Each structure stands twice: as C-alpha cells, then as structure tokens.
Amino acid sequence: MLLLASTRAVREARAGEITGLAARADSPVLLDLLDRLQLSVLLGRRLREVTGGFDPWLEEQLVERTLAARGNGEAQEMVALGILASLSRAGIRALVLKGVVLARQLYGDAGARTSADIDILVSAADLAQAIEVVGVMGWRRREPTSASSQLPILHEELVHPTLPMVELHWRVHWYETRFAADLLARAQSPAPHQPLIMEPADGLATLTLFYARDGFSGLKMAADVATWWDNRCEAADADAIIAAIATSYPELAGALWVATGVLGSLVGLPTNFAGGPLRWQIAAELAGPFIEPTAAHLGANASLVDLLLTPRGGRAASLRREVQKVPKGLERPLTRDDGLRAYLARSEHVLRVTRRWAMALALATRRAYRQGAHPQPASAARWA
C-alpha cells in the first residue's frame, strides 16, 4: 500500500517488488485495510496497472467498490459544481479544495477519492455572502459564529437534510491569514466553464498543509500529494517550492517542512530536508500512515502535531482550541445530559492528547539517546 500510494517514479522503480508483495498478500486482509483507509478505488486501480491482474475474488470486490464510489462521486460532483455556479453568479470567486472535484483534477475520476463533505475556499470578505448563497440552496449553519462580523477559526460548516455538508473556508490552515487569499487569486480555470485549479506550487503546498493539519495520519492525503507532484510539479524542485512559500508565509514554515520530510520518506516526494528543531522532529515521529480516518486517537494525534508546529506566539490559542473541543452536535448543550456528555468528551480528548504527548516525548528521548543531539526524520522502513 505504501508503494502504491507513492510517486510515479517510486512505483515504476519498484514495480517488481509491488508484484511480489501482491502475490503473497492475504486478499481479505488487504481489502479490509484498503477499505478502512478509504483507498480501495485508487490503490486497487494502481495495483491492477502494476501487476496486470490478481486474485479474481479481490478483483470482483474492487470493481464493485469502484462502481459504487464512481456513482456517489459523480452525484456529489454535480452538487459541488452547482454550488460553484451559484457562487459565481453572485460574483464570488470560489475554489473547491478537496473531495470529488480534486479527484477529477488529480485522477480523472470522481470516484477515485471518497469524501463526506464539500470543501470550498472563498475570500474572508466574501464568506458572509457565500453563506447566504449556499443557504438559499438549502444548507444551514451547523453552529453560527457568536457575532456576524466574526470569522470562524477555519471554516463555516453548513448542513443539508439530504446532501453532503459544505465547509466554506476562508483559509486552509490555522496559522495563516494571507496564503489562502493569495492562492485563490492565483488559481486558474483550465478551460471555459471548468472549476478553478490551484497553481502547481500552491496546490503542492496546500495539500501538504492538509496532511500536516491531519496530524500526518493516514495515506489518502499522502497519495494526493504524491499524485499532485506527478501531474503538476514533477519537473520542479520540491525543496525550492516549499522554501519559496515558507519564505513568503513564514508562519507556515514548520508545517510545510515537516510534512515535506515525512512525505519524502513515506511516498517518495523528492526532498533533501532532514532535521529541524527538536519539536519538529517529534512531530514527524507521530506520523502514522495506517491510522484510520475514524480512529479515536486521530484527533489527539492531530492536536499534538498542531501544538508542536504552531509558530511562536500562537501556542496559547492552539492550546485553548484543543481544550475547548467538544463533539459535533454538543457545541450548544440543550439539556443537563448534553452538558455532561460534552464535558466528558472534552475531558477524554484532553487525556488522549496528554497520553500522545507522553508517548512522543518518550520516543524523542529514546531517539536522541540512540542518534545523538540531531535525530533525523523516520524512514519508510519504519512503517514497513
């Protein structure tokens, strides 16, 4: 799975190894892992391309999943394109960040990348109007901000009785206030009436930031970064791209560089980055390609990575954000039982973060003892 999620150069260079591993793999176990990491369609297709064929039972299962995902993806794609059209008619510049539109742009197949919601970027100045436009289409705020003039921390969530949730972003990461606005301004439509697509460097940085914001968890976003590199940046210098953006937006430097280093060892993103401050190295050690999107400790992992990579001056806000987290649906308790559940859920989250913190410190101390004062990012061999 790691090899199949990697860049084209890695897959081609190690095609024989992929074929040999596939021949020895337990098909039900492999399929279960692909399903849990939401990569059955993409990696199943790549496995077929590399090996030319495999277990008939696995082939049948993957075909079923592909057809189902494609049907759902194309339906969601129509919804996303409808929202973009409505925003455009209102004079609002908008860009779909992830989900099925990204799947179409990256893989040519709306079913290649499953998504439960639709993430759309608009400018901070247009956010309030965008909420109104989407509201006319039947979506309503999940939890309105406390003041009409106040921006949400990252995005506004809008829910619909029957259609996917829409997340209207005004930025792509906790730490930045300029990068998202600039990438939106630079985005171009590849053809008339086609959705905007990010510039190559902006897309690489944005997907890398999403990977960091997820706490370097799972393989889906890592595969997206590797594919973006193949399709949009392959002739470029990855380190030069990241360095240029980190220089222009220094608050993003930690997240960009650490994610780039992890992706280099994990999926073959070509980079020479290694090291950095100890807290960056601890964050890199928390990467877990096989952490499932629904795992209970995923949020704790992401919280700890966030704390470690937060720029100076932002750590207090980061801590407050984590301590105050409660499950969706309990943000505004209606009964005493709701309030108790929210309190217990928040306490459990804090305990998970604390436990992950202790594990990370123990891991970093052990690595520092083994390797000296400058431990390096983990290699792909560790995950294998």
Secondary structure, DSSP 8 states (H G I E B T S, - for coil): -TTTTS-HHHHHHTHHHHHHHHHHS-HHHHHHHHHHTT-HHHHHHHHHHHHS---HHHHHHHHHHHHHHHHHHHHHHHHHHHHHHHHHHTT---EE-SHHHHHHHHHS-TTSS--SEEEEE--GGGHHHHHHHHHHTT-EESS--SSTT---SSEEEEE-SSS-EEEEES-SSTT-SSHHHHHHHH-B-SSTT---B--HHHHHHHHHHHHHHTTSBSSHHHHHHHHHIIIIITTS-HHHHHHHHHHHSGGGHHHHHHHHHHHHHHH---------SHHHHHHHHT-BTT--TT-TTHHHHHHHHHHHH--TT-HHHHHHHHHT---TT-SS--SHHHHHHHHHHHHHHHHHHHHHHHHHHHHHHHHHHHH-SS-----HHHH-
